[in-house]
């Protein structure tokens, strides 16, 4: 609706991103699983771990152009190769994948480097909790060891006891935490339905690299995470 945005390489990439004719039988697009460049919150088996049977949560693409390596296991070191593989294998495109298409898609990815923090989690009353949570993130929780600003991730991979031993990759690349408040499932397999579950059941700081948190500290940390 409204005026058509000016033509640009990123606009061309957005058109490819939303084009169903880039998929097998023209029934889905990149946008289907990554609405607005985010995540649908669904889990799919895209064979990015080298085989079948280990479905993964659709990752958010916010900041993806600067937060390599790619895939949950971090084995993909080239974003152009990752885009080409997604079109050929995940999308099962029947069209030729041209370098100009990949260049346009990456330009669109680069336009997704920022996401507005959710206003619901950035009220003035939350300011102190967010500040306290940031200190915990950088200190007692040791979250910053794997989720460093500005992308809130790192290029390294880690064995945090979450990867299935049935696959060929046992380490995971930390996902970016940008736009965390807009997600409804967490971790690579989507098992956590809330940040409370992440921090108490599946990925508690004391089980990874930090110290155990009090309920108040955990509340403040969640306030900070939701502000990113």
Secondary structure, DSSP 8 states (H G I E B T S, - for coil): --S-----HHHHHHHHHT-GGGSGGG---HHHHSGGGS--S-EE--STTSSSS--EE----TTGGGS-SBSTT--B--HHHHHHHIIIIIS---S---HHHHHHHHHHHHTTS-----GGG--GGGHHHHHHHHHHHHTTT-GGGTSBTTTTB-S-EE--S-S-TTSS---EE----TTGGG-S-BSTT--BSSHHHIIIIIS-HHHHTS----HHHHHHHHHHHTT-
